[in-house]
Amino acid sequence: MITIKSKSANYGINIPTAPEEISKEKLNKLTENFKLPQYYCVVALRYRITLFELCMNSRGKGRKQLVSVVPILAKKNDKELPFAEVGDRILIDGSEIERGSHLNINTCITPDKISNYILNDDELNKASINHSLTGKEDDIIYCLEFKVIPINSVKGSIIGNVDDPFLNKIDEEK
């Protein structure tokens, strides 16, 4: 998690730098005030992008950068989707996400809020161009957008990582 503070704002933003930093508890906190209708769920689209690419996309400069997006379950009714828990990656068709209703949750880690926060401060703007906001050349962050979709659109869930039997691990000691 990195913290970005603007001199022109009276608050800072904590931005996740690893997928694990977007926990079940944080998703529950973000969606607690949304009353979910029966047979619907909230999906969080977890974007993986560098701060530089996010700001460049927002400026409309150059070509659009490739962004990795993973759908995760953010909220569900208790008796629905028994095979999935909040925070699980879910299997869903991209067109179902596009047809879903956008849910505007007032959080600082949406792509628009992060880029606007940075672009409205000259120092942060320059730091994003120089890749110096995070102190790393690879300034990968994770941000969220939310959609409300029917539960019958969710085809399955993925828990943990796949232990690939075809991966040939090379002994590092040799």
C-alpha positions in Angstrom: 0.0 0.0 0.0 1.3 3.4 -0.9 0.1 6.7 0.5 -0.1 9.7 -1.8 -0.7 13.2 -0.3 -1.4 16.3 -2.2 -0.5 19.7 -0.8 -3.7 21.2 -2.3 -6.1 18.6 -0.7 -6.8 18.0 3.0 -6.6 14.3 2.6 -4.4 11.6 1.2 -5.1 8.4 -0.7 -4.0 4.9 0.3 -3.5 2.9 -3.0 -3.2 -0.9 -3.0 0.0 -2.2 -4.7 -0.9 -5.9 -4.3 -4.2 -7.8 -4.9 -4.2 -9.1 -1.3 -4.5 -5.5 0.0 -8.1 -5.5 -1.4 -9.5 -7.8 1.3 -12.9 -9.3 2.0 -13.2 -6.9 4.9 -12.5 -3.8 2.8 -14.9 -4.9 0.1 -17.6 -5.4 2.8 -16.9 -2.0 4.2 -17.1 -0.3 0.8 -20.5 -2.0 -0.1 -22.1 -2.0 3.4 -24.5 0.9 2.6 -25.7 -0.6 -0.7 -29.0 -2.6 -0.4 -28.8 -5.4 -2.8 -31.9 -6.7 -4.6 -32.7 -10.4 -4.7 -30.9 -12.3 -7.5 -28.2 -9.6 -8.0 -24.6 -9.3 -6.8 -21.9 -6.6 -6.9 -18.8 -7.3 -8.9 -15.6 -5.2 -8.3 -13.5 -4.8 -11.4 -9.9 -4.9 -10.0 -7.7 -3.0 -12.4 -3.9 -3.7 -12.5 -2.1 -0.7 -14.0 0.9 1.5 -13.4 0.3 5.0 -12.0 2.1 6.4 -15.0 -0.3 4.6 -17.5 -3.3 5.5 -15.4 -2.4 9.2 -15.6 -1.5 9.0 -19.3 -4.9 7.4 -20.1 -6.7 10.1 -18.1 -4.8 12.9 -20.0 -5.8 11.4 -23.3 -2.2 11.5 -24.5 -0.7 8.7 -26.6 -2.2 5.3 -27.1 -4.4 3.6 -24.5 -2.4 1.3 -22.3 -3.3 -2.4 -21.8 -4.9 -2.8 -18.4 -5.4 -6.1 -16.7 -8.9 -6.4 -15.2 -10.0 -9.2 -12.8 -13.7 -9.5 -11.7 -14.1 -10.2 -8.0 -17.2 -10.7 -6.0 -17.8 -7.6 -3.8 -21.3 -8.3 -2.3 -23.9 -11.0 -2.5 -27.1 -12.0 -0.6 -26.5 -14.7 2.0 -28.4 -17.6 0.3 -27.3 -16.8 -3.3 -24.1 -18.0 -5.0 -23.2 -20.7 -2.4 -20.0 -21.6 -4.4 -18.5 -18.1 -4.0 -17.5 -15.8 -1.2 -16.8 -12.1 -1.1 -13.3 -11.5 -2.4 -13.2 -14.6 -4.7 -12.3 -14.1 -8.4 -15.3 -15.0 -10.4 -15.9 -16.4 -13.9 -18.2 -14.1 -15.9 -18.6 -13.2 -19.5 -17.2 -9.8 -20.4 -20.5 -8.8 -22.2 -22.3 -9.5 -18.9 -20.1 -7.0 -17.1 -20.6 -4.5 -19.9 -24.4 -4.9 -19.6 -24.3 -4.6 -15.8 -25.3 -1.4 -14.0 -22.5 0.9 -12.9 -22.4 1.3 -9.1 -20.9 4.6 -8.0 -19.3 3.9 -4.7 -17.7 6.9 -3.1 -14.1 5.6 -2.7 -10.8 7.1 -3.5 -9.4 4.0 -5.3 -11.4 4.3 -8.5 -9.3 5.0 -11.6 -10.9 8.4 -12.1 -10.5 9.5 -8.5 -6.8 8.5 -8.4 -5.9 10.1 -11.7 -7.8 13.3 -10.9 -6.2 13.6 -7.5 -2.7 13.3 -9.1 -3.4 15.5 -12.1 -4.8 18.3 -9.9 -1.5 18.7 -8.1 1.5 19.8 -10.1 4.1 18.1 -8.0 2.2 14.7 -8.0 1.6 15.1 -11.7 5.4 15.5 -12.4 6.2 12.7 -10.0 3.8 10.4 -11.9 5.6 11.2 -15.2 9.0 10.5 -13.6 7.8 7.3 -12.0 8.8 8.6 -8.6 5.5 8.5 -6.7 6.1 4.9 -5.5 9.9 4.9 -5.4 9.9 2.0 -7.9 10.3 1.9 -11.6 7.5 -0.6 -11.7 4.7 1.5 -10.0 1.9 -1.1 -10.3 -1.3 -0.2 -8.4 -4.7 -1.7 -8.1 -8.0 0.2 -8.3 -11.6 -0.7 -8.4 -14.9 0.0 -10.2 -18.2 -1.6 -9.3 -21.0 -3.2 -11.3 -24.4 -4.7 -10.3 -25.1 -7.9 -12.3 -27.6 -10.7 -12.1 -26.4 -13.7 -10.2 -27.1 -16.1 -13.1 -24.3 -14.3 -15.0 -21.7 -15.7 -12.5 -20.5 -19.1 -13.9 -18.1 -20.0 -11.2 -15.4 -18.8 -8.8 -11.7 -19.2 -8.5 -10.2 -19.6 -5.0 -6.4 -19.2 -4.6 -3.9 -19.9 -7.3 -3.6 -22.9 -9.6 -0.8 -25.2 -8.8 0.4 -25.8 -12.4 1.5 -29.4 -12.9 3.2 -28.4 -16.2 5.4 -25.8 -14.6 9.0 -26.9 -14.4 10.6 -25.1 -11.5 14.3 -24.6 -11.9 16.4 -25.1 -8.8 17.8 -21.6 -7.9 20.8 -23.1 -5.9 22.4 -24.5 -9.0 
